[in-house]
Amino acid sequence: MKPRELIINSIEQTLVEPLSKLGFTFSKSTLTFKRKLKEFVQTISFQLNRHNEEDTCAEFWTSYSVSSKEYSRWHKAEFGTGDTNDHLSTEMDWNIKGMTFPVIDDKQELHFQIIAASHREKVLGILKENVINIGIPYLDRLSDWENAAHDLVDKDWFHDKAADFFLIASNKEKARWALQQGLDYWDRHPKASFPESKDELHKRIVKYFS
């Protein structure tokens, strides 16, 4: 069986039933589970190793994201354009606290390798535990404007977007705080990437706090 087919079959057998009960739908073409939760869309994506090869390697990893078209609508109303990334958060599984990965032949893996039938059930069991017990609670926590804003500030990036999320949540003081955190970041890292982000910080300060 080709690696992609093996991975899809394994995902279907392991996750479709329990995730369907939680409201997720699975797309074979995009290798994603999605569900709508109020104004948010939660997505679990499976990404395949480009070096997968029949009888040699069938490896994949997961990512978790939350998006909302409400942000694009809000952005257009406030700034005249809805041309903005509507993701609240996107994270690879290895960056999410609590995720565990298989140990195969005394080697700690960082992804999910299911080419060997002898290890497949164990690997897929760990995947299922990760998705249900860690990944979905992570998505639920970030399907909230203020939680998503705090997550961005904690990561020290996209402070302008964090301020927007606080404003959507009608928390203007926290929006001011997020913008100040962004300015403090630029003071500490004057040569940081994406200098246009500093302009976005000032634009919001002028619009909402002048």
N, C-alpha and C positions, 0 to 999 in steps of 0.2 A: 504493500500500500504506500502511495506517495505521501511524503510528510504532511502536506497541507490537508489531504483527505484524512489522514490518521488524527491530526490535531482537531479538525472539525468534528469528527466522529466522537472523539474523546470529550470534547467540550459539551457536545449534545448529550452524551450519556451521563456526564457528571453534573452539569449545571443547569440545563434547560428546565428540568422539572422543578427543582427548588426555587430557581429565580423566577420562573413563570408564576409561581404562587405568590411571589412578592411584587408582581406587576411588571416585570421586565420582559421584553421581547427580544429574540435573538435574530440577527441578520447574518446569514452565511456569507453573503457577498462582501460585507465590510468587517466581519468577525467582531461584532459588537453586540452587547446587551444594552438596551435603553429602557428607561421608564420616565414618565412625567410625574413630578411631585409639585403640586401647586404651579408656580410660574417657572419652575426649574426643570431642566432635563438632565438626568444622571446617565452617564455612559461608562461602561466597562469595555475597554478595547483590548484585543489580543494582537500582539505584534510578533511576526515570525522571523526567526533568524534567516537572513538571506543566504546563509551557507548550508541550509538544510538540504539533505541528500538522502534518497531512498536507501534504507538499510544501514545508514551511517549516522544521521542526525535529524531529529524532529524536535526542535527547541523553540520555545516561545516565552514571552513575558507579558505582563498586563499593565495597563494604565487606567487611571480613574479621573473622570472630569465631570464638572458641573457647569452648565451654561444656562443662559436665560435670554430670550428675545426681548424681555422687558428692559434689559439694559440698553439694547440698541434703540428701542423706542424712547426711553428716557434721555439718552444721549442726543438723539435727533431733536427732541423738544427743547433741551437745554442749550445745545451748541450748534444746531442747524444741520447736523449730519448724523446719520445712523451708521456710518461706515466705521465701525469699531468692533474689535474682538469681543464677542459676547460671552466668553468663558469667565467664570468666577474662579475656577481652579482647575489645573491639570497636573497630575503627579504620577510618576512612575512607581510601580509597586515597591521597589527597593528603597524608596525615599519615605515610605509611609511607616510610621512607628508601629511595631507589633507584627509586621509581616515576617513570615518564616519561609525558608527555602530548603529543599531536600538535601540530605547528605547521601551521596551515592558512592559506593566503594571507598568509604572513608574520606570523601572529598566534599566539602561544602559547595553546593551549587548556588549560583546567583539568579538562575532562570529555571524554567521547567523543561526538562529533557525527558521525552517519553519514547525514545526509539527502542529501548530494551523492554520487552514484555515483562521481564522479571521485576522491574522497578516501577512499571507504569501505574499500578493501582496505588502504590504509596505516594507517588508524585502527584497524582490527580486528587488524592485525599487531602494532601497539604494545600493544593490549589483551592479546593472547595472550602476548606477551613479559612483560608485567607480571604476569599471573596465574601463569604457570608458573615464571618465574625469580625473582620477588620475592614475590608474594602467598603462594604455597604454602609456600616456605621460612619466611616470617613465621609462618604458621599452625603449621608444624611446631615452630618454636622455642618458641612460646607454648603448645604442647600439653605442658606440663611445669609442675608446680606451682611449683617454685622460680623458673623463668624468668618465669612469669606474675606471681609475687609481686614480683620485682625490677622488672618493667615498671611495676607500679602505684606502687612507691616512687619510681622514677625520674620518674614523672609527677606525684608529690607529691599523690596522692589515694587514697582508699579504703585507708588504711594498715591498718585493722582487717581488711579482706578479705585484704590481703597477708599479715598475720600468720596468718590462717586457712590460707592456702595453704602457708605454711612449716610449720605444725603438721601438716597432712595429709602433708607430705613428711618428717615426723619430725625437723624441724630447729628445735628449740625456741629455740636461741640466736638464730637469724635472726628468729624470730617476735618475740622480745623487742626486737631491733634495729628491726624494722618498726614496732612499737608506739611505741618511743621517737622514731622519725622522725616519726610522726604527732603526738605530743605537741609536738615541736619545731615542727612546722608550725603548730599552733594557737597556740603562743607568738608566732610571727612574724605570724600572721594571725588575731587574736582575733575579727574580725568576718566571718570567712569563712563561706560558705554551709554548709548542712547541719550545724548545731551538734550534732545528735543523734549525729553520727559520733564526737565526742569522748566521749560516753557509752559508745559501743561500744568505744573504746580502753580506757577505765578498766575496763569489764566484763571484758575479756580479761586485763588486768593482774592484777585481783583473782583471777580464776579460775585462771590458770596460773602466776603469779609471786609471789603473796603468801607 
